[in-house]
Amino acid sequence: MEEGRKRNSDMCLNEVYFWTSTIVEWKHLLKLDKYKDIIVSSLRILKERQCINLFGFVIMPNHIHIIWDLLKQNGKELPDSSFTKFTAHEFKKDLKVNHPNVLEFLV
């Protein structure tokens, strides 16, 4: 990155982004198919609501890459915020029921 130039992590509508999100401490939470299904479901909902154009994605055991275009807000928030909020809540609900011993490690 050239000197004096700051990285801008803000996302704007009608821009194509290569976007990455990681699990804290690179834990392998996404190894289980049920968590991959939550991610796919969230992307599908945003696509059906015409909030995003989805060009591709890769789900790794501890992070995800998405190539997408944010078309419009999902209610009051940008689609990337809706995506992370929805998936985090769904992951947490499942962890509370099926893996309560890991909740002490949540950030």
N, CA, C and O atoms as CSV, one atom per row, in Angstrom:
chain,resi,resn,atom,element,x,y,z
A,1,MET,N,N,0.848,-1.161,0.000
A,1,MET,CA,C,0.000,0.000,0.000
A,1,MET,C,C,0.899,1.231,0.000
A,1,MET,O,O,1.865,1.296,0.760
A,2,GLU,N,N,0.589,2.199,-0.842
A,2,GLU,CA,C,1.455,3.367,-0.939
A,2,GLU,C,C,1.412,4.183,0.347
A,2,GLU,O,O,0.409,4.193,1.061
A,3,GLU,N,N,2.506,4.858,0.623
A,3,GLU,CA,C,2.646,5.612,1.866
A,3,GLU,C,C,1.575,6.695,1.971
A,3,GLU,O,O,1.276,7.383,0.995
A,4,GLY,N,N,1.005,6.838,3.162
A,4,GLY,CA,C,0.004,7.860,3.412
A,4,GLY,C,C,-1.402,7.441,3.027
A,4,GLY,O,O,-2.363,8.142,3.342
A,5,ARG,N,N,-1.536,6.324,2.359
A,5,ARG,CA,C,-2.863,5.856,1.945
A,5,ARG,C,C,-3.407,4.911,3.002
A,5,ARG,O,O,-2.727,3.966,3.401
A,6,LYS,N,N,-4.631,5.159,3.460
A,6,LYS,CA,C,-5.259,4.323,4.470
A,6,LYS,C,C,-6.132,3.276,3.804
A,6,LYS,O,O,-6.699,3.507,2.736
A,7,ARG,N,N,-6.230,2.142,4.438
A,7,ARG,CA,C,-7.143,1.105,3.979
A,7,ARG,C,C,-8.560,1.511,4.372
A,7,ARG,O,O,-8.807,1.877,5.521
A,8,ASN,N,N,-9.493,1.447,3.417
A,8,ASN,CA,C,-10.877,1.813,3.681
A,8,ASN,C,C,-11.704,0.540,3.707
A,8,ASN,O,O,-11.851,-0.126,2.682
A,9,SER,N,N,-12.242,0.196,4.865
A,9,SER,CA,C,-13.035,-1.022,4.979
A,9,SER,C,C,-14.523,-0.744,4.837
A,9,SER,O,O,-15.330,-1.670,4.917
A,10,ASP,N,N,-14.903,0.520,4.626
A,10,ASP,CA,C,-16.305,0.838,4.398
A,10,ASP,C,C,-16.720,0.335,3.030
A,10,ASP,O,O,-15.961,0.425,2.064
A,11,MET,N,N,-17.925,-0.193,2.957
A,11,MET,CA,C,-18.427,-0.703,1.685
A,11,MET,C,C,-19.538,0.219,1.191
A,11,MET,O,O,-20.262,0.826,1.981
A,12,CYS,N,N,-19.655,0.310,-0.118
A,12,CYS,CA,C,-20.638,1.178,-0.746
A,12,CYS,C,C,-21.521,0.351,-1.677
A,12,CYS,O,O,-21.134,-0.728,-2.126
A,13,LEU,N,N,-22.693,0.867,-1.955
A,13,LEU,CA,C,-23.591,0.211,-2.899
A,13,LEU,C,C,-23.040,0.338,-4.313
A,13,LEU,O,O,-22.311,1.276,-4.635
A,14,ASN,N,N,-23.408,-0.632,-5.148
A,14,ASN,CA,C,-23.044,-0.664,-6.564
A,14,ASN,C,C,-21.540,-0.704,-6.802
A,14,ASN,O,O,-21.025,-0.091,-7.737
A,15,GLU,N,N,-20.855,-1.429,-5.946
A,15,GLU,CA,C,-19.427,-1.688,-6.086
A,15,GLU,C,C,-19.216,-3.184,-5.950
A,15,GLU,O,O,-19.875,-3.829,-5.134
A,16,VAL,N,N,-18.321,-3.738,-6.724
A,16,VAL,CA,C,-17.981,-5.160,-6.603
A,16,VAL,C,C,-16.821,-5.277,-5.616
A,16,VAL,O,O,-15.831,-4.551,-5.703
A,17,TYR,N,N,-16.971,-6.210,-4.676
A,17,TYR,CA,C,-15.957,-6.403,-3.642
A,17,TYR,C,C,-15.519,-7.856,-3.571
A,17,TYR,O,O,-16.316,-8.775,-3.761
A,18,PHE,N,N,-14.231,-8.044,-3.293
A,18,PHE,CA,C,-13.706,-9.327,-2.832
A,18,PHE,C,C,-13.652,-9.167,-1.323
A,18,PHE,O,O,-12.848,-8.389,-0.810
A,19,TRP,N,N,-14.496,-9.893,-0.613
A,19,TRP,CA,C,-14.728,-9.685,0.810
A,19,TRP,C,C,-14.341,-10.948,1.573
A,19,TRP,O,O,-14.651,-12.056,1.137
A,20,THR,N,N,-13.679,-10.787,2.688
A,20,THR,CA,C,-13.265,-11.917,3.513
A,20,THR,C,C,-13.709,-11.695,4.947
A,20,THR,O,O,-13.626,-10.586,5.473
A,21,SER,N,N,-14.180,-12.764,5.572
A,21,SER,CA,C,-14.506,-12.724,6.996
A,21,SER,C,C,-13.882,-13.953,7.652
A,21,SER,O,O,-13.944,-15.057,7.111
A,22,THR,N,N,-13.285,-13.748,8.813
A,22,THR,CA,C,-12.591,-14.850,9.491
A,22,THR,C,C,-13.188,-15.116,10.866
A,22,THR,O,O,-13.759,-14.228,11.500
A,23,ILE,N,N,-13.043,-16.336,11.301
A,23,ILE,CA,C,-13.442,-16.729,12.645
A,23,ILE,C,C,-12.319,-16.306,13.596
A,23,ILE,O,O,-11.138,-16.459,13.285
A,24,VAL,N,N,-12.702,-15.776,14.749
A,24,VAL,CA,C,-11.729,-15.318,15.737
A,24,VAL,C,C,-10.735,-16.438,16.045
A,24,VAL,O,O,-11.114,-17.594,16.234
A,25,GLU,N,N,-9.470,-16.070,16.090
A,25,GLU,CA,C,-8.359,-16.984,16.377
A,25,GLU,C,C,-8.302,-18.145,15.386
A,25,GLU,O,O,-7.732,-19.194,15.687
A,26,TRP,N,N,-8.881,-17.964,14.227
A,26,TRP,CA,C,-8.837,-18.953,13.144
A,26,TRP,C,C,-9.361,-20.328,13.555
A,26,TRP,O,O,-8.913,-21.353,13.042
A,27,LYS,N,N,-10.322,-20.336,14.492
A,27,LYS,CA,C,-10.949,-21.603,14.909
A,27,LYS,C,C,-11.702,-22.196,13.716
A,27,LYS,O,O,-12.188,-21.455,12.861
A,28,HIS,N,N,-11.800,-23.505,13.655
A,28,HIS,CA,C,-12.394,-24.201,12.513
A,28,HIS,C,C,-13.906,-24.406,12.672
A,28,HIS,O,O,-14.410,-25.514,12.491
A,29,LEU,N,N,-14.611,-23.341,13.009
A,29,LEU,CA,C,-16.071,-23.396,13.186
A,29,LEU,C,C,-16.780,-23.794,11.894
A,29,LEU,O,O,-17.779,-24.512,11.943
A,30,LEU,N,N,-16.295,-23.351,10.761
A,30,LEU,CA,C,-16.984,-23.583,9.492
A,30,LEU,C,C,-16.706,-24.964,8.900
A,30,LEU,O,O,-17.102,-25.243,7.769
A,31,LYS,N,N,-16.051,-25.800,9.633
A,31,LYS,CA,C,-15.774,-27.159,9.167
A,31,LYS,C,C,-17.066,-27.978,9.074
A,31,LYS,O,O,-17.196,-28.846,8.211
A,32,LEU,N,N,-18.015,-27.698,9.965
A,32,LEU,CA,C,-19.273,-28.444,9.995
A,32,LEU,C,C,-20.237,-27.936,8.918
A,32,LEU,O,O,-20.379,-26.730,8.715
A,33,ASP,N,N,-20.889,-28.867,8.238
A,33,ASP,CA,C,-21.814,-28.506,7.155
A,33,ASP,C,C,-22.969,-27.631,7.614
A,33,ASP,O,O,-23.450,-26.802,6.841
A,34,LYS,N,N,-23.430,-27.793,8.856
A,34,LYS,CA,C,-24.565,-26.992,9.314
A,34,LYS,C,C,-24.222,-25.500,9.324
A,34,LYS,O,O,-25.107,-24.669,9.120
A,35,TYR,N,N,-22.969,-25.150,9.553
A,35,TYR,CA,C,-22.575,-23.742,9.530
A,35,TYR,C,C,-22.407,-23.246,8.095
A,35,TYR,O,O,-22.697,-22.088,7.794
A,36,LYS,N,N,-21.949,-24.111,7.231
A,36,LYS,CA,C,-21.906,-23.764,5.800
A,36,LYS,C,C,-23.319,-23.512,5.286
A,36,LYS,O,O,-23.541,-22.590,4.501
A,37,ASP,N,N,-24.277,-24.332,5.726
A,37,ASP,CA,C,-25.676,-24.165,5.313
A,37,ASP,C,C,-26.242,-22.820,5.767
A,37,ASP,O,O,-27.016,-22.197,5.040
A,38,ILE,N,N,-25.864,-22.374,6.950
A,38,ILE,CA,C,-26.308,-21.056,7.442
A,38,ILE,C,C,-25.772,-19.958,6.528
A,38,ILE,O,O,-26.499,-19.027,6.181
A,39,ILE,N,N,-24.512,-20.063,6.141
A,39,ILE,CA,C,-23.908,-19.075,5.244
A,39,ILE,C,C,-24.631,-19.050,3.903
A,39,ILE,O,O,-24.990,-17.984,3.401
A,40,VAL,N,N,-24.839,-20.216,3.333
A,40,VAL,CA,C,-25.516,-20.304,2.038
A,40,VAL,C,C,-26.939,-19.759,2.136
A,40,VAL,O,O,-27.393,-19.049,1.238
A,41,SER,N,N,-27.633,-20.080,3.201
A,41,SER,CA,C,-28.996,-19.581,3.410
A,41,SER,C,C,-29.029,-18.062,3.490
A,41,SER,O,O,-29.903,-17.425,2.902
A,42,SER,N,N,-28.091,-17.488,4.207
A,42,SER,CA,C,-28.028,-16.036,4.340
A,42,SER,C,C,-27.760,-15.371,2.989
A,42,SER,O,O,-28.390,-14.371,2.646
A,43,LEU,N,N,-26.826,-15.928,2.231
A,43,LEU,CA,C,-26.542,-15.383,0.897
A,43,LEU,C,C,-27.760,-15.515,-0.014
A,43,LEU,O,O,-28.071,-14.602,-0.778
A,44,ARG,N,N,-28.444,-16.650,0.069
A,44,ARG,CA,C,-29.636,-16.874,-0.749
A,44,ARG,C,C,-30.723,-15.835,-0.440
A,44,ARG,O,O,-31.343,-15.291,-1.354
A,45,ILE,N,N,-30.946,-15.568,0.834
A,45,ILE,CA,C,-31.958,-14.580,1.240
A,45,ILE,C,C,-31.611,-13.201,0.690
A,45,ILE,O,O,-32.476,-12.515,0.144
A,46,LEU,N,N,-30.351,-12.789,0.828
A,46,LEU,CA,C,-29.935,-11.484,0.314
A,46,LEU,C,C,-30.075,-11.419,-1.203
A,46,LEU,O,O,-30.428,-10.373,-1.748
A,47,LYS,N,N,-29.804,-12.517,-1.880
A,47,LYS,CA,C,-29.953,-12.583,-3.341
A,47,LYS,C,C,-31.433,-12.494,-3.724
A,47,LYS,O,O,-31.791,-11.746,-4.633
A,48,GLU,N,N,-32.289,-13.250,-3.040
A,48,GLU,CA,C,-33.726,-13.232,-3.323
A,48,GLU,C,C,-34.339,-11.856,-3.077
A,48,GLU,O,O,-35.269,-11.459,-3.778
A,49,ARG,N,N,-33.830,-11.134,-2.095
A,49,ARG,CA,C,-34.312,-9.775,-1.798
A,49,ARG,C,C,-33.700,-8.738,-2.741
A,49,ARG,O,O,-33.982,-7.545,-2.629
A,50,GLN,N,N,-32.872,-9.198,-3.658
A,50,GLN,CA,C,-32.187,-8.356,-4.633
A,50,GLN,C,C,-31.295,-7.302,-3.971
A,50,GLN,O,O,-31.162,-6.179,-4.459
A,51,CYS,N,N,-30.688,-7.694,-2.847
A,51,CYS,CA,C,-29.750,-6.830,-2.135
A,51,CYS,C,C,-28.326,-7.005,-2.660
A,51,CYS,O,O,-27.486,-6.119,-2.503
A,52,ILE,N,N,-28.060,-8.158,-3.286
A,52,ILE,CA,C,-26.705,-8.446,-3.769
A,52,ILE,C,C,-26.749,-9.144,-5.127
A,52,ILE,O,O,-27.729,-9.801,-5.476
A,53,ASN,N,N,-25.675,-8.987,-5.872
A,53,ASN,CA,C,-25.314,-9.888,-6.960
A,53,ASN,C,C,-24.184,-10.727,-6.402
A,53,ASN,O,O,-23.206,-10.189,-5.883
A,54,LEU,N,N,-24.306,-12.013,-6.501
A,54,LEU,CA,C,-23.297,-12.912,-5.956
A,54,LEU,C,C,-22.547,-13.551,-7.117
A,54,LEU,O,O,-23.139,-14.262,-7.928
A,55,PHE,N,N,-21.243,-13.296,-7.196
A,55,PHE,CA,C,-20.424,-13.816,-8.278
A,55,PHE,C,C,-19.701,-15.104,-7.897
A,55,PHE,O,O,-19.392,-15.923,-8.763
A,56,GLY,N,N,-19.433,-15.286,-6.615
A,56,GLY,CA,C,-18.782,-16.499,-6.160
A,56,GLY,C,C,-18.428,-16.414,-4.690
A,56,GLY,O,O,-18.319,-15.331,-4.116
A,57,PHE,N,N,-18.251,-17.585,-4.094
A,57,PHE,CA,C,-17.822,-17.620,-2.701
A,57,PHE,C,C,-17.097,-18.930,-2.429
A,57,PHE,O,O,-17.307,-19.927,-3.120
A,58,VAL,N,N,-16.244,-18.913,-1.414
A,58,VAL,CA,C,-15.523,-20.096,-0.962
A,58,VAL,C,C,-15.611,-20.120,0.556
A,58,VAL,O,O,-15.313,-19.132,1.226
A,59,ILE,N,N,-16.025,-21.261,1.084
A,59,ILE,CA,C,-16.088,-21.431,2.530
A,59,ILE,C,C,-14.948,-22.352,2.943
A,59,ILE,O,O,-14.900,-23.521,2.560
A,60,MET,N,N,-14.044,-21.807,3.721
A,60,MET,CA,C,-12.913,-22.562,4.267
A,60,MET,C,C,-13.260,-22.912,5.721
A,60,MET,O,O,-14.230,-22.372,6.252
A,61,PRO,N,N,-12.503,-23.793,6.378
A,61,PRO,CA,C,-12.843,-24.170,7.759
A,61,PRO,C,C,-12.866,-22.996,8.749
A,61,PRO,O,O,-13.573,-23.046,9.756
A,62,ASN,N,N,-12.095,-21.947,8.463
A,62,ASN,CA,C,-11.993,-20.845,9.429
A,62,ASN,C,C,-12.210,-19.458,8.822
A,62,ASN,O,O,-12.028,-18.451,9.506
A,63,HIS,N,N,-12.594,-19.397,7.558
A,63,HIS,CA,C,-12.887,-18.094,6.946
A,63,HIS,C,C,-13.690,-18.293,5.661
A,63,HIS,O,O,-13.828,-19.409,5.160
A,64,ILE,N,N,-14.209,-17.194,5.149
A,64,ILE,CA,C,-15.011,-17.223,3.933
A,64,ILE,C,C,-14.564,-16.082,3.030
A,64,ILE,O,O,-14.230,-14.995,3.504
A,65,HIS,N,N,-14.562,-16.337,1.733
A,65,HIS,CA,C,-14.320,-15.309,0.722
A,65,HIS,C,C,-15.589,-15.182,-0.115
A,65,HIS,O,O,-16.193,-16.185,-0.497
A,66,ILE,N,N,-15.985,-13.949,-0.394
A,66,ILE,CA,C,-17.165,-13.702,-1.230
A,66,ILE,C,C,-16.800,-12.632,-2.252
A,66,ILE,O,O,-16.141,-11.645,-1.924
A,67,ILE,N,N,-17.231,-12.837,-3.485
A,67,ILE,CA,C,-17.164,-11.793,-4.511
A,67,ILE,C,C,-18.604,-11.401,-4.780
A,67,ILE,O,O,-19.395,-12.206,-5.272
A,68,TRP,N,N,-18.940,-10.160,-4.455
A,68,TRP,CA,C,-20.319,-9.709,-4.576
A,68,TRP,C,C,-20.414,-8.226,-4.861
A,68,TRP,O,O,-19.464,-7.465,-4.678
A,69,ASP,N,N,-21.581,-7.847,-5.311
A,69,ASP,CA,C,-21.943,-6.463,-5.594
A,69,ASP,C,C,-23.105,-6.136,-4.669
A,69,ASP,O,O,-24.127,-6.821,-4.697
A,70,LEU,N,N,-22.963,-5.109,-3.859
A,70,LEU,CA,C,-24.023,-4.697,-2.949
A,70,LEU,C,C,-24.976,-3.765,-3.704
A,70,LEU,O,O,-24.583,-2.667,-4.099
A,71,LEU,N,N,-26.218,-4.194,-3.906
A,71,LEU,CA,C,-27.161,-3.458,-4.745
A,71,LEU,C,C,-28.028,-2.472,-3.973
A,71,LEU,O,O,-28.259,-1.350,-4.424
A,72,LYS,N,N,-28.504,-2.896,-2.812
A,72,LYS,CA,C,-29.355,-2.013,-2.001
A,72,LYS,C,C,-29.286,-2.464,-0.557
A,72,LYS,O,O,-28.844,-3.570,-0.246
A,73,GLN,N,N,-29.738,-1.574,0.317
A,73,GLN,CA,C,-29.728,-1.898,1.736
A,73,GLN,C,C,-30.759,-2.976,2.033
A,73,GLN,O,O,-31.767,-3.106,1.339
A,74,ASN,N,N,-30.486,-3.735,3.067
A,74,ASN,CA,C,-31.430,-4.724,3.586
A,74,ASN,C,C,-32.052,-4.100,4.826
A,74,ASN,O,O,-31.521,-4.234,5.929
A,75,GLY,N,N,-33.164,-3.425,4.646
A,75,GLY,CA,C,-33.732,-2.636,5.741
A,75,GLY,C,C,-32.865,-1.418,5.966
A,75,GLY,O,O,-32.668,-0.618,5.051
A,76,LYS,N,N,-32.342,-1.267,7.180
A,76,LYS,CA,C,-31.526,-0.093,7.520
A,76,LYS,C,C,-30.027,-0.328,7.381
A,76,LYS,O,O,-29.234,0.583,7.620
A,77,GLU,N,N,-29.630,-1.542,6.995
A,77,GLU,CA,C,-28.196,-1.836,6.958
A,77,GLU,C,C,-27.755,-2.342,5.594
A,77,GLU,O,O,-28.554,-2.839,4.801
A,78,LEU,N,N,-26.468,-2.201,5.349
A,78,LEU,CA,C,-25.889,-2.728,4.118
A,78,LEU,C,C,-25.902,-4.258,4.162
A,78,LEU,O,O,-25.876,-4.848,5.242
A,79,PRO,N,N,-25.941,-4.892,3.004
A,79,PRO,CA,C,-26.007,-6.352,2.979
A,79,PRO,C,C,-24.873,-7.062,3.715
A,79,PRO,O,O,-25.102,-8.109,4.320
A,80,ASP,N,N,-23.668,-6.522,3.677
A,80,ASP,CA,C,-22.564,-7.187,4.390
A,80,ASP,C,C,-22.810,-7.201,5.894
A,80,ASP,O,O,-22.473,-8.172,6.572
A,81,SER,N,N,-23.397,-6.128,6.418
A,81,SER,CA,C,-23.732,-6.088,7.845
A,81,SER,C,C,-24.852,-7.066,8.168
A,81,SER,O,O,-24.797,-7.758,9.185
A,82,SER,N,N,-25.860,-7.128,7.320
A,82,SER,CA,C,-26.945,-8.100,7.518
A,82,SER,C,C,-26.414,-9.518,7.499
A,82,SER,O,O,-26.807,-10.351,8.316
A,83,PHE,N,N,-25.516,-9.787,6.562
A,83,PHE,CA,C,-24.934,-11.125,6.440
A,83,PHE,C,C,-24.197,-11.525,7.706
A,83,PHE,O,O,-24.437,-12.605,8.246
A,84,THR,N,N,-23.307,-10.674,8.184
A,84,THR,CA,C,-22.514,-11.034,9.366
A,84,THR,C,C,-23.389,-11.112,10.615
A,84,THR,O,O,-23.185,-11.986,11.457
A,85,LYS,N,N,-24.355,-10.213,10.741
A,85,LYS,CA,C,-25.228,-10.234,11.909
A,85,LYS,C,C,-26.083,-11.501,11.935
A,85,LYS,O,O,-26.175,-12.172,12.964
A,86,PHE,N,N,-26.706,-11.826,10.802
A,86,PHE,CA,C,-27.564,-13.010,10.727
A,86,PHE,C,C,-26.764,-14.286,11.001
A,86,PHE,O,O,-27.177,-15.115,11.813
A,87,THR,N,N,-25.633,-14.444,10.333
A,87,THR,CA,C,-24.866,-15.680,10.510
A,87,THR,C,C,-24.350,-15.804,11.946
A,87,THR,O,O,-24.369,-16.895,12.517
A,88,ALA,N,N,-23.896,-14.711,12.524
A,88,ALA,CA,C,-23.403,-14.754,13.912
A,88,ALA,C,C,-24.506,-15.177,14.873
A,88,ALA,O,O,-24.273,-15.998,15.760
A,89,HIS,N,N,-25.707,-14.622,14.706
A,89,HIS,CA,C,-26.828,-14.993,15.587
A,89,HIS,C,C,-27.197,-16.466,15.412
A,89,HIS,O,O,-27.461,-17.162,16.393
A,90,GLU,N,N,-27.214,-16.937,14.176
A,90,GLU,CA,C,-27.550,-18.338,13.919
A,90,GLU,C,C,-26.476,-19.272,14.479
A,90,GLU,O,O,-26.802,-20.307,15.061
A,91,PHE,N,N,-25.218,-18.923,14.313
A,91,PHE,CA,C,-24.136,-19.729,14.880
A,91,PHE,C,C,-24.279,-19.796,16.401
A,91,PHE,O,O,-24.169,-20.865,17.000
A,92,LYS,N,N,-24.527,-18.637,17.013
A,92,LYS,CA,C,-24.626,-18.570,18.471
A,92,LYS,C,C,-25.802,-19.407,18.981
A,92,LYS,O,O,-25.674,-20.102,19.989
A,93,LYS,N,N,-26.949,-19.344,18.290
A,93,LYS,CA,C,-28.105,-20.155,18.692
A,93,LYS,C,C,-27.752,-21.638,18.678
A,93,LYS,O,O,-28.084,-22.364,19.615
A,94,ASP,N,N,-27.086,-22.086,17.630
A,94,ASP,CA,C,-26.707,-23.489,17.535
A,94,ASP,C,C,-25.685,-23.859,18.605
A,94,ASP,O,O,-25.788,-24.920,19.222
A,95,LEU,N,N,-24.710,-22.999,18.824
A,95,LEU,CA,C,-23.689,-23.289,19.831
A,95,LEU,C,C,-24.298,-23.405,21.227
A,95,LEU,O,O,-23.890,-24.264,22.008
A,96,LYS,N,N,-25.264,-22.553,21.544
A,96,LYS,CA,C,-25.915,-22.616,22.860
A,96,LYS,C,C,-26.577,-23.963,23.097
A,96,LYS,O,O,-26.529,-24.500,24.203
A,97,VAL,N,N,-27.193,-24.507,22.056
A,97,VAL,CA,C,-27.901,-25.777,22.181
A,97,VAL,C,C,-26.956,-26.969,22.090
A,97,VAL,O,O,-27.043,-27.889,22.903
A,98,ASN,N,N,-26.064,-26.961,21.121
A,98,ASN,CA,C,-25.267,-28.146,20.809
A,98,ASN,C,C,-23.835,-28.141,21.341
A,98,ASN,O,O,-23.213,-29.198,21.448
A,99,HIS,N,N,-23.313,-26.974,21.672
A,99,HIS,CA,C,-21.920,-26.888,22.129
A,99,HIS,C,C,-21.776,-25.795,23.195
A,99,HIS,O,O,-20.967,-24.881,23.032
A,100,PRO,N,N,-22.550,-25.879,24.284
A,100,PRO,CA,C,-22.540,-24.784,25.270
A,100,PRO,C,C,-21.176,-24.552,25.914
A,100,PRO,O,O,-20.916,-23.461,26.421
A,101,ASN,N,N,-20.308,-25.548,25.902
A,101,ASN,CA,C,-18.996,-25.399,26.542
A,101,ASN,C,C,-18.098,-24.416,25.813
A,101,ASN,O,O,-17.127,-23.938,26.399
A,102,VAL,N,N,-18.387,-24.092,24.542
A,102,VAL,CA,C,-17.536,-23.147,23.820
A,102,VAL,C,C,-17.987,-21.698,23.977
A,102,VAL,O,O,-17.275,-20.780,23.568
A,103,LEU,N,N,-19.159,-21.487,24.564
A,103,LEU,CA,C,-19.690,-20.118,24.664
A,103,LEU,C,C,-18.792,-19.196,25.476
A,103,LEU,O,O,-18.777,-17.989,25.237
A,104,GLU,N,N,-18.054,-19.732,26.419
A,104,GLU,CA,C,-17.154,-18.884,27.217
A,104,GLU,C,C,-16.041,-18.288,26.366
A,104,GLU,O,O,-15.395,-17.325,26.780
A,105,PHE,N,N,-15.807,-18.851,25.178
A,105,PHE,CA,C,-14.747,-18.367,24.297
A,105,PHE,C,C,-15.245,-17.366,23.257
A,105,PHE,O,O,-14.453,-16.838,22.476
A,106,LEU,N,N,-16.564,-17.100,23.241
A,106,LEU,CA,C,-17.104,-16.172,22.251
A,106,LEU,C,C,-16.639,-14.752,22.509
A,106,LEU,O,O,-16.501,-14.327,23.656
A,107,VAL,N,N,-16.404,-14.036,21.444
A,107,VAL,CA,C,-16.004,-12.635,21.546
A,107,VAL,C,C,-17.169,-11.773,21.127
A,107,VAL,O,O,-17.063,-10.546,21.133
